[in-house]
Amino acid sequence: MTSSSNSSTSQSRPSKIGLVFLIFSLIGFTDAIWLTISYYRGHIGCNIIAGCQNVLSSNYSHIYNIPVALLGAVFYAFIIINALHYLMFNNKLSFLALKIAPLIGFLVSLYLIYLQLFVINAICIYCMLSATTSIILFMLALVLMRKKKINIVPENPPV
């Protein structure tokens, strides 16, 4: 009897992957905020690779005067909110968002890496950290897609 109650508890509790989503999205959010602040200051201190300033001041660092880094911070905040909502309430829509949103971040990151390597010809280590974080979130989303299938429509809708 206790084994069945333990199995039902483990099925209703969100998996640890939500916590991993939260950790990596916090890393990405912190990095994106740092890049946003540096964008508005007009200078970024980068001691490892000298290309940070070139990337941050390029024509590709903003979209309609909105820093790409700020858009990244919004993306990571969205992931943070959904990871927390999933962890606290086991919410199916938040779970679905954690499966889908990282695909967008992954595709944008690939494009931004392409721009750094082949168009701007400079690498920003902070931008690469954000891209790496986004790629890790995408890989976590792939794990979620394989691990759990969630039906967001109730099987027995109320009448």
C-alpha positions in Angstrom: 0.0 0.0 0.0 2.8 2.4 0.7 4.5 1.6 -2.6 1.4 2.7 -4.5 1.1 5.9 -2.5 4.8 6.6 -3.2 4.4 6.0 -6.9 1.4 8.3 -7.1 3.3 11.0 -5.2 6.3 10.8 -7.6 4.0 11.0 -10.6 2.2 14.1 -9.4 5.5 15.9 -8.4 7.3 17.8 -11.2 10.5 16.2 -12.2 13.9 17.6 -11.3 14.3 18.8 -14.9 12.2 21.9 -14.0 14.9 22.8 -11.4 17.6 22.4 -14.0 15.6 24.7 -16.4 15.4 27.2 -13.6 19.2 27.1 -12.9 20.2 27.5 -16.6 17.6 30.2 -17.3 18.9 32.2 -14.3 22.4 32.0 -15.7 21.1 33.1 -19.1 19.0 35.9 -17.5 22.0 37.2 -15.5 24.2 37.2 -18.6 21.6 38.9 -20.7 21.0 41.6 -18.1 24.8 42.2 -18.0 24.9 42.5 -21.8 21.9 44.9 -21.7 23.6 47.1 -19.1 26.8 47.1 -21.2 24.9 48.0 -24.3 23.3 51.1 -22.7 26.7 52.1 -21.2 28.3 51.8 -24.6 31.2 49.7 -23.4 31.7 46.1 -22.2 34.8 45.0 -20.4 36.0 41.7 -21.8 39.3 40.4 -20.8 39.2 37.0 -22.4 38.4 37.8 -26.1 38.7 41.2 -27.6 35.6 41.0 -29.8 32.9 41.8 -27.2 32.9 45.5 -28.0 32.7 44.9 -31.8 29.7 42.6 -31.3 27.9 44.9 -28.8 28.3 47.9 -31.0 27.5 46.2 -34.3 24.4 46.9 -36.4 23.2 43.5 -35.3 23.2 44.3 -31.6 19.7 45.8 -31.7 16.4 45.5 -33.4 14.5 48.7 -33.8 16.6 50.3 -31.1 15.9 47.4 -28.7 19.1 45.6 -27.6 19.1 41.9 -28.6 20.4 41.3 -25.1 17.2 42.8 -23.6 15.1 40.5 -25.8 17.3 37.7 -24.5 16.6 38.8 -20.9 12.8 38.7 -21.7 13.2 35.2 -23.1 15.0 33.9 -20.1 12.5 35.6 -17.7 9.7 33.8 -19.6 11.6 30.5 -19.0 12.2 31.3 -15.4 8.5 32.1 -14.8 7.3 28.9 -16.5 9.9 26.8 -14.7 8.8 28.2 -11.3 5.1 27.8 -12.3 5.8 24.2 -13.3 7.8 23.4 -10.2 5.3 25.0 -7.8 2.0 23.9 -9.4 2.9 21.2 -11.9 1.1 23.4 -14.5 0.7 21.7 -17.9 0.8 24.9 -19.9 4.1 25.9 -18.2 5.4 22.5 -19.0 4.3 22.9 -22.6 6.1 26.3 -22.7 9.3 24.7 -21.4 9.0 22.2 -24.3 8.4 24.8 -27.0 10.1 28.2 -26.1 13.7 26.8 -26.0 13.4 26.0 -29.7 13.0 29.7 -30.5 16.0 30.5 -28.3 18.0 27.8 -30.0 17.2 29.0 -33.5 18.0 32.7 -32.5 21.2 31.6 -30.9 22.3 29.7 -34.0 21.7 32.9 -36.1 23.5 35.1 -33.6 26.5 32.7 -33.5 26.5 32.8 -37.4 26.6 36.6 -37.3 29.5 36.7 -34.9 31.6 34.2 -36.8 30.9 35.1 -40.4 29.5 38.6 -40.6 30.8 40.6 -37.6 34.0 38.5 -37.5 34.3 38.9 -33.8 33.3 36.8 -30.8 31.7 38.0 -27.6 32.3 35.6 -24.8 29.2 36.8 -22.9 27.1 36.3 -26.1 28.5 32.8 -26.4 27.6 32.1 -22.8 24.0 33.1 -23.6 24.0 31.0 -26.7 25.4 28.0 -24.8 22.8 28.5 -22.1 20.0 28.7 -24.7 21.3 25.5 -26.4 21.4 23.7 -23.1 17.7 24.7 -22.5 16.9 23.4 -26.0 18.5 20.1 -25.1 16.5 20.0 -21.9 13.4 20.6 -23.9 14.2 17.6 -26.1 14.5 15.5 -23.0 11.1 16.8 -21.8 9.6 15.9 -25.2 10.9 12.4 -25.0 10.2 11.9 -21.3 6.6 13.1 -20.8 3.6 13.5 -23.1 1.1 15.9 -21.6 -2.4 16.4 -22.8 -3.4 20.0 -22.2 -7.1 19.2 -22.9 -8.7 17.4 -20.0 -9.7 13.8 -20.8 -13.1 14.2 -19.0 -14.1 17.8 -19.5 -16.7 19.1 -17.0 -20.2 19.2 -18.2 
